């Protein structure tokens, strides 16, 4: 399988499978290999273009796991998805060693929530593999000017990735909603998403069930579908090329409806 996840004529949908006991939304639901595979199969049947598998929760306050524990969670699931089912798979990791192992098993995308900052060897691994790399914006503390920092740090991260040999045509960017940003920062970035999408790289947007939705609407994680779909629709309107979601079927329909309205031509007002 070609290690390339390309933008399409329509918004691509990345379905989430967390092989963790403590992820903020679905921790424990797919912790067993059979459950993770079954969830991946369901998401593909629901219309996902690719499955994003993570072995460590990245929610605020989550317990960090060792590289060996992360790989012990991922390896059997990746074997089933890549080697047996031949699904297109992305791996959510910031560790170069985990990325290298996942690519050897057949993953085609590395989705790095620290954009190379956590492990400087990540760019080398991705460059040598020639796979698709999702660079995500992240920082330890919120910035005084969140959107200006996002743009500046995205430019810097992209430059470092390209200098290390990551292919420009296999590089995606992600604004990192929920990472190193306050509630208002997250809302501002979403408001300005069309400006972020004007950068010369395809954008992956991950907002599904996140805290910004819960805090804005005052709802628990199990009641964030409508808020999540709103961000998907606005993201499509702004020009994102892919969305990372838990609820694939609903998100796919939202994408197609938003695309139809965005791309309508020749209509008359009534």
Residue, then its C-alpha position, 0 to 999 in steps of 0.5 A: x500500500x502506498x504510504x500516502x494519505x492524499x486530500x480528495x475532492x471531498x473532505x476526508x474522514x478519519x475515524x478514531x480508535x483509542x487502544x487506551x484505558x483512559x482516553x477522555x471520550x472512549x477510554x477502555x471501549x476498545x482497549x481489548x484487541x478484538x474490541x479495537x478491531x471491531x470498532x475499526x471495522x464499524x468505522x470503515x463500514x460507516x464511511x471512514x477513509x482511514x483509521x487513526x489508532x492511538x496507544x496513549x491518551x493525550x488528554x490533559x492530565x493523562x498518565x504517560x506510558x512508556x514506549x514499550x507499553x504504548x507499542x504493546x497496546x498498538x502492535x496486535x491491533x495494527x497487525x490485524x488492521x494493516x496485515x489482515x484487513x488491509x485498512x489504511x491506518x494512521x498512528x497517533x504517536x509522538x515517539x519516533x520509535x513507535x512511528x518506525x515500528x508502526x510504519x514497518x507494520x503497514x501504517x501509512x500516516x503518522x499523526x504527531x500531536x507534538x509536531x516533532x517537539x517531543x522527539x526530534x528523531x520523528x522527522x527523520x523516521x517520517x522522511x526515510x519512510x516517505x509516509x504522510x505526516x500530520x504536524x500538529x500545533x502544540x505548546x506547554x502554555x497558552x500564548x498571549x496572542x493565540x492565533x498569531x502564535x499558531x501561524x508563526x509556530x506552524x511556519x516554524x514547524x513546517x520549515x523544520x520538517x521540510x529541512x529534515x527531509x519530510x516531503x512537502x506533498x506528504x505533509x499535513x498540518x493540524x491547528x491543535x484544538x484543545x492543546x496549549x490553548x484556553x477556551x477562548x483561544x480554541x474558539x478564536x482559532x475555529x473562528x479563523x480557520x479559513x485563514x489557517x486553511x490558506x496556508x499551503x498544506x492540507x489541514x486536518x481538524x480534530x475537534x470531536x467531543x473535545x473540552x471546548x465543546x463541553x465547556x461552551x455548551x455545558x455538557x458532558x462528553x457523551x452529549x457533545x455530538x451536536x457541537x462536534x458536528x457544528x465544528x465539522x461543518x464550519x471546518x468544511x466551509x473554511x476549507x479543511x481537507x480532513x476531520x478526525x472524529x469519533x462519530x463517522x457516519x454523522x460526521x460524513x453526512x455533515x461533511x457532504x451537506x456542508x460541501x453541497x451548500x459551499x459548492x452550490x452554483x447558479x441558484x436563485x434566491x427565493 
